[in-house]
Amino acid sequence: MSWRRIIGPIFFDATITTAAYMEIFNTFVNQLDDEELSIGYFQQAGATSHTSRASMAEIQSSFGDRINWKGLWPPPSPDLTTPDYLLWGYLKGRVYQNKPRTIDTFKANITEEIQAVTADVLARTFQNMACGDQSCLDANGGHFKHVMMSSHFLHNEVSPLQISLQYPH
């Protein structure tokens, strides 16, 4: 996901070994444009398949030192990712709206809803993320999820002056 679009979805149905993760990663990278590859950052969790020597070598060959992973955010706040701020909840409600009964219908719903995400939804997602990041900084890396339930987060009533992060355009 970037400030201008969502890459994917990429579906998989296997145990995520290093080889499976590399297949997913390469599918993802092949969907990126030149600008995304040259200035984008790659964020991932610390799962063993993500951080194996082979995985990290492959990821570094595409992103250099522009990789965010374990150790770069405080342990009490592991979900400092863009999709966690608005997008997952928004998509989940829409994907399940027609109560999919088969995996194919479920995948079709996911694909359709991701393709339908507007620039406004992405902007609100990044706005919420910036506020969440600031809340984490204000809490010195401690717990801050209670702030996420306050009205300015739920209704997206945050002044642009409160947003301190800058995103490349």
MODELLER restraints for C-alpha pairs under 7 A, 6 or more apart:
rsr = mdl.restraints
at = mdl.atoms
rsr.add(forms.Gaussian(group=physical.xy_distance, feature=features.Distance(at['CA:1:A'], at['CA:7:A']), mean=5.66, stdev=0.5))
rsr.add(forms.Gaussian(group=physical.xy_distance, feature=features.Distance(at['CA:3:A'], at['CA:122:A']), mean=6.15, stdev=0.5))
rsr.add(forms.Gaussian(group=physical.xy_distance, feature=features.Distance(at['CA:3:A'], at['CA:123:A']), mean=6.79, stdev=0.5))
rsr.add(forms.Gaussian(group=physical.xy_distance, feature=features.Distance(at['CA:3:A'], at['CA:126:A']), mean=6.91, stdev=0.5))
rsr.add(forms.Gaussian(group=physical.xy_distance, feature=features.Distance(at['CA:4:A'], at['CA:119:A']), mean=6.54, stdev=0.5))
rsr.add(forms.Gaussian(group=physical.xy_distance, feature=features.Distance(at['CA:4:A'], at['CA:122:A']), mean=6.86, stdev=0.5))
rsr.add(forms.Gaussian(group=physical.xy_distance, feature=features.Distance(at['CA:7:A'], at['CA:31:A']), mean=6.75, stdev=0.5))
rsr.add(forms.Gaussian(group=physical.xy_distance, feature=features.Distance(at['CA:9:A'], at['CA:111:A']), mean=6.28, stdev=0.5))
rsr.add(forms.Gaussian(group=physical.xy_distance, feature=features.Distance(at['CA:16:A'], at['CA:49:A']), mean=6.72, stdev=0.5))
rsr.add(forms.Gaussian(group=physical.xy_distance, feature=features.Distance(at['CA:17:A'], at['CA:49:A']), mean=5.36, stdev=0.5))
rsr.add(forms.Gaussian(group=physical.xy_distance, feature=features.Distance(at['CA:18:A'], at['CA:49:A']), mean=4.33, stdev=0.5))
rsr.add(forms.Gaussian(group=physical.xy_distance, feature=features.Distance(at['CA:18:A'], at['CA:50:A']), mean=6.78, stdev=0.5))
rsr.add(forms.Gaussian(group=physical.xy_distance, feature=features.Distance(at['CA:18:A'], at['CA:52:A']), mean=6.95, stdev=0.5))
rsr.add(forms.Gaussian(group=physical.xy_distance, feature=features.Distance(at['CA:18:A'], at['CA:55:A']), mean=6.44, stdev=0.5))
rsr.add(forms.Gaussian(group=physical.xy_distance, feature=features.Distance(at['CA:21:A'], at['CA:49:A']), mean=6.46, stdev=0.5))
rsr.add(forms.Gaussian(group=physical.xy_distance, feature=features.Distance(at['CA:21:A'], at['CA:50:A']), mean=6.79, stdev=0.5))
rsr.add(forms.Gaussian(group=physical.xy_distance, feature=features.Distance(at['CA:22:A'], at['CA:55:A']), mean=6.36, stdev=0.5))
rsr.add(forms.Gaussian(group=physical.xy_distance, feature=features.Distance(at['CA:37:A'], at['CA:62:A']), mean=6.97, stdev=0.5))
rsr.add(forms.Gaussian(group=physical.xy_distance, feature=features.Distance(at['CA:37:A'], at['CA:63:A']), mean=6.83, stdev=0.5))
rsr.add(forms.Gaussian(group=physical.xy_distance, feature=features.Distance(at['CA:41:A'], at['CA:63:A']), mean=6.82, stdev=0.5))
rsr.add(forms.Gaussian(group=physical.xy_distance, feature=features.Distance(at['CA:41:A'], at['CA:66:A']), mean=4.78, stdev=0.5))
rsr.add(forms.Gaussian(group=physical.xy_distance, feature=features.Distance(at['CA:41:A'], at['CA:67:A']), mean=5.64, stdev=0.5))
rsr.add(forms.Gaussian(group=physical.xy_distance, feature=features.Distance(at['CA:42:A'], at['CA:63:A']), mean=6.89, stdev=0.5))
rsr.add(forms.Gaussian(group=physical.xy_distance, feature=features.Distance(at['CA:42:A'], at['CA:66:A']), mean=6.32, stdev=0.5))
rsr.add(forms.Gaussian(group=physical.xy_distance, feature=features.Distance(at['CA:42:A'], at['CA:67:A']), mean=4.78, stdev=0.5))
rsr.add(forms.Gaussian(group=physical.xy_distance, feature=features.Distance(at['CA:42:A'], at['CA:68:A']), mean=6.07, stdev=0.5))
rsr.add(forms.Gaussian(group=physical.xy_distance, feature=features.Distance(at['CA:43:A'], at['CA:67:A']), mean=5.78, stdev=0.5))
rsr.add(forms.Gaussian(group=physical.xy_distance, feature=features.Distance(at['CA:43:A'], at['CA:68:A']), mean=4.50, stdev=0.5))
rsr.add(forms.Gaussian(group=physical.xy_distance, feature=features.Distance(at['CA:43:A'], at['CA:69:A']), mean=5.76, stdev=0.5))
rsr.add(forms.Gaussian(group=physical.xy_distance, feature=features.Distance(at['CA:44:A'], at['CA:68:A']), mean=6.42, stdev=0.5))
rsr.add(forms.Gaussian(group=physical.xy_distance, feature=features.Distance(at['CA:44:A'], at['CA:69:A']), mean=5.13, stdev=0.5))
rsr.add(forms.Gaussian(group=physical.xy_distance, feature=features.Distance(at['CA:45:A'], at['CA:69:A']), mean=5.49, stdev=0.5))
rsr.add(forms.Gaussian(group=physical.xy_distance, feature=features.Distance(at['CA:45:A'], at['CA:70:A']), mean=6.02, stdev=0.5))
rsr.add(forms.Gaussian(group=physical.xy_distance, feature=features.Distance(at['CA:46:A'], at['CA:69:A']), mean=6.24, stdev=0.5))
rsr.add(forms.Gaussian(group=physical.xy_distance, feature=features.Distance(at['CA:46:A'], at['CA:70:A']), mean=5.09, stdev=0.5))
rsr.add(forms.Gaussian(group=physical.xy_distance, feature=features.Distance(at['CA:49:A'], at['CA:55:A']), mean=6.98, stdev=0.5))
rsr.add(forms.Gaussian(group=physical.xy_distance, feature=features.Distance(at['CA:74:A'], at['CA:141:A']), mean=5.30, stdev=0.5))
rsr.add(forms.Gaussian(group=physical.xy_distance, feature=features.Distance(at['CA:76:A'], at['CA:142:A']), mean=6.00, stdev=0.5))
rsr.add(forms.Gaussian(group=physical.xy_distance, feature=features.Distance(at['CA:76:A'], at['CA:143:A']), mean=6.01, stdev=0.5))
rsr.add(forms.Gaussian(group=physical.xy_distance, feature=features.Distance(at['CA:77:A'], at['CA:141:A']), mean=6.99, stdev=0.5))
rsr.add(forms.Gaussian(group=physical.xy_distance, feature=features.Distance(at['CA:77:A'], at['CA:143:A']), mean=6.60, stdev=0.5))
rsr.add(forms.Gaussian(group=physical.xy_distance, feature=features.Distance(at['CA:80:A'], at['CA:133:A']), mean=6.92, stdev=0.5))
rsr.add(forms.Gaussian(group=physical.xy_distance, feature=features.Distance(at['CA:82:A'], at['CA:125:A']), mean=6.66, stdev=0.5))
rsr.add(forms.Gaussian(group=physical.xy_distance, feature=features.Distance(at['CA:82:A'], at['CA:126:A']), mean=6.31, stdev=0.5))
rsr.add(forms.Gaussian(group=physical.xy_distance, feature=features.Distance(at['CA:82:A'], at['CA:129:A']), mean=5.67, stdev=0.5))
rsr.add(forms.Gaussian(group=physical.xy_distance, feature=features.Distance(at['CA:85:A'], at['CA:125:A']), mean=5.56, stdev=0.5))
rsr.add(forms.Gaussian(group=physical.xy_distance, feature=features.Distance(at['CA:85:A'], at['CA:128:A']), mean=5.49, stdev=0.5))
rsr.add(forms.Gaussian(group=physical.xy_distance, feature=features.Distance(at['CA:85:A'], at['CA:129:A']), mean=5.32, stdev=0.5))
rsr.add(forms.Gaussian(group=physical.xy_distance, feature=features.Distance(at['CA:86:A'], at['CA:125:A']), mean=5.36, stdev=0.5))
rsr.add(forms.Gaussian(group=physical.xy_distance, feature=features.Distance(at['CA:86:A'], at['CA:128:A']), mean=6.99, stdev=0.5))
rsr.add(forms.Gaussian(group=physical.xy_distance, feature=features.Distance(at['CA:87:A'], at['CA:125:A']), mean=6.11, stdev=0.5))
rsr.add(forms.Gaussian(group=physical.xy_distance, feature=features.Distance(at['CA:91:A'], at['CA:113:A']), mean=6.69, stdev=0.5))
rsr.add(forms.Gaussian(group=physical.xy_distance, feature=features.Distance(at['CA:94:A'], at['CA:113:A']), mean=6.92, stdev=0.5))
rsr.add(forms.Gaussian(group=physical.xy_distance, feature=features.Distance(at['CA:95:A'], at['CA:109:A']), mean=5.27, stdev=0.5))
rsr.add(forms.Gaussian(group=physical.xy_distance, feature=features.Distance(at['CA:95:A'], at['CA:110:A']), mean=5.71, stdev=0.5))
rsr.add(forms.Gaussian(group=physical.xy_distance, feature=features.Distance(at['CA:95:A'], at['CA:113:A']), mean=6.63, stdev=0.5))
rsr.add(forms.Gaussian(group=physical.xy_distance, feature=features.Distance(at['CA:100:A'], at['CA:106:A']), mean=5.34, stdev=0.5))
rsr.add(forms.Gaussian(group=physical.xy_distance, feature=features.Distance(at['CA:128:A'], at['CA:153:A']), mean=6.68, stdev=0.5))
rsr.add(forms.Gaussian(group=physical.xy_distance, feature=features.Distance(at['CA:130:A'], at['CA:163:A']), mean=5.73, stdev=0.5))
rsr.add(forms.Gaussian(group=physical.xy_distance, feature=features.Distance(at['CA:130:A'], at['CA:164:A']), mean=6.84, stdev=0.5))
rsr.add(forms.Gaussian(group=physical.xy_distance, feature=features.Distance(at['CA:130:A'], at['CA:165:A']), mean=5.94, stdev=0.5))
rsr.add(forms.Gaussian(group=physical.xy_distance, feature=features.Distance(at['CA:131:A'], at['CA:163:A']), mean=6.16, stdev=0.5))
rsr.add(forms.Gaussian(group=physical.xy_distance, feature=features.Distance(at['CA:135:A'], at['CA:144:A']), mean=6.28, stdev=0.5))
rsr.add(forms.Gaussian(group=physical.xy_distance, feature=features.Distance(at['CA:136:A'], at['CA:142:A']), mean=6.64, stdev=0.5))
rsr.add(forms.Gaussian(group=physical.xy_distance, feature=features.Distance(at['CA:136:A'], at['CA:144:A']), mean=6.02, stdev=0.5))
rsr.add(forms.Gaussian(group=physical.xy_distance, feature=features.Distance(at['CA:152:A'], at['CA:158:A']), mean=5.83, stdev=0.5))
